[in-house]
């Protein structure tokens, strides 16, 4: 979801706060997806 949409929903004044909080979740999701694809890519 675009950061500015999350910012509007959560009512954060600064998009930097949104990115700091929610970027970790995105990184975790990417790690999980890569873990699932690991054996299938080779």
Backbone as CSV, one residue per row, in Angstrom:
resi,resn,N_x,N_y,N_z,CA_x,CA_y,CA_z,C_x,C_y,C_z
1,UNK,0.850,-1.166,0.000,0.000,0.000,0.000,0.898,1.232,0.000
2,UNK,0.577,2.229,-0.779,1.406,3.434,-0.827,1.505,4.110,0.549
3,UNK,2.696,4.581,0.912,2.893,5.192,2.228,1.958,6.364,2.523
4,UNK,1.644,7.163,1.517,0.778,8.319,1.782,-0.638,7.882,2.145
5,UNK,-1.073,6.728,1.659,-2.395,6.213,2.014,-2.389,5.749,3.468
6,UNK,-1.349,5.019,3.855,-1.220,4.582,5.247,-1.130,5.795,6.161
7,UNK,-0.384,6.800,5.735,-0.247,8.027,6.522,-1.614,8.671,6.753
8,UNK,-2.425,8.731,5.727,-3.753,9.344,5.859,-4.654,8.527,6.779
9,UNK,-4.601,7.200,6.644,-5.441,6.339,7.478,-5.023,6.426,8.942
10,UNK,-3.698,6.369,9.184,-3.187,6.383,10.556,-3.119,7.792,11.134
11,UNK,-3.316,8.782,10.284,-3.291,10.187,10.684,-1.940,10.632,11.249
12,UNK,-0.870,10.096,10.639,0.471,10.559,11.010,0.729,11.893,10.322
13,UNK,1.352,12.816,11.048,1.631,14.134,10.486,2.776,14.080,9.480
14,UNK,3.690,13.148,9.669,4.892,13.093,8.840,5.013,11.706,8.214
15,UNK,5.190,11.659,6.907,5.310,10.384,6.209,6.554,9.609,6.661
16,UNK,7.552,10.298,7.203,8.756,9.613,7.701,8.408,8.634,8.823
17,UNK,7.464,9.006,9.663,7.027,8.116,10.749,6.371,6.874,10.154
18,UNK,5.527,7.077,9.163,4.861,5.960,8.502,5.887,5.002,7.912
19,UNK,6.857,5.548,7.201,7.873,4.715,6.564,8.725,3.985,7.597
20,UNK,9.040,4.646,8.690,9.861,4.021,9.728,9.131,2.848,10.368
21,UNK,7.859,3.007,10.627,7.079,1.968,11.301,6.759,0.816,10.358
22,UNK,6.312,1.127,9.156,5.786,0.094,8.278,6.808,-0.493,7.317
23,UNK,7.966,0.115,7.150,8.962,-0.467,6.251,9.491,-1.773,6.801
24,UNK,9.543,-1.909,8.123,10.005,-3.164,8.714,9.073,-4.309,8.340
25,UNK,7.802,-4.052,8.336,6.834,-5.084,7.967,7.037,-5.501,6.517
26,UNK,7.313,-4.543,5.655,7.538,-4.864,4.258,8.798,-5.702,4.087
27,UNK,9.845,-5.376,4.821,11.076,-6.157,4.739,10.852,-7.579,5.220
28,UNK,10.094,-7.749,6.281,9.780,-9.083,6.782,8.981,-9.871,5.747
29,UNK,8.030,-9.233,5.110,7.222,-9.900,4.088,8.089,-10.310,2.901
30,UNK,9.031,-9.458,2.510,9.928,-9.800,1.410,10.825,-10.974,1.775
31,UNK,11.326,-10.996,3.001,12.161,-12.115,3.438,11.382,-13.422,3.409
32,UNK,10.151,-13.388,3.863,9.321,-14.592,3.854,9.062,-15.070,2.426
33,UNK,8.771,-14.140,1.544,8.515,-14.503,0.148,9.766,-15.090,-0.492
34,UNK,10.913,-14.489,-0.242,12.167,-15.020,-0.797,12.478,-16.393,-0.245
35,UNK,12.165,-16.612,1.030,12.378,-17.920,1.635,11.535,-18.986,0.954
36,UNK,10.322,-18.640,0.586,9.438,-19.589,-0.084,9.894,-19.856,-1.515
37,UNK,10.466,-18.844,-2.143,10.910,-18.989,-3.535,12.311,-19.580,-3.664
38,UNK,13.050,-19.608,-2.596,14.461,-19.986,-2.640,14.710,-21.281,-3.420
39,UNK,14.014,-22.340,-3.113,14.220,-23.612,-3.779,13.677,-23.648,-5.195
40,UNK,12.776,-22.792,-5.499,12.127,-22.799,-6.820,12.887,-21.995,-7.872
41,UNK,13.779,-21.120,-7.433,14.497,-20.256,-8.357,15.695,-20.939,-9.014
42,UNK,16.196,-21.977,-8.377,17.392,-22.611,-8.936,17.072,-23.842,-9.752
